Amino acid sequence: MEGMVKYLVEEKAFNEDRVRNGAAKLQKNLKTAQQSRLEGFFKPVEKTAEEKASLKRKAEQKVDEKKKKQKQNAKDNKAKKAKPRGA
């Protein structure tokens, strides 16, 4: 703490009283326990088999839609390239 006070006061021109008060607050907070995690208050609820199945189907549908969209984009790009430029 003394090294920090010396550095801040002498080299950086901070107010010594404010530096010491701030350091005292930091030391006080080091002694207290850390903040609890959110899981300590709310326990996770396991999903039912039906919920898991519906999530899986939704994910599969999204993948299928994405593949269809990519396929359609590829067809559109191919069609654009097939047209003659002068027409």
Secondary structure, 3 states (H helix, E strand, C coil): CHHHHHHHHHHCCCCHHHHHHHHHHHHHHHHCCCCCCHHHCCCCCCCCHHHHHHHHHHHHHHHHHHHHHHHHHHHHHHHHHHCCCCC
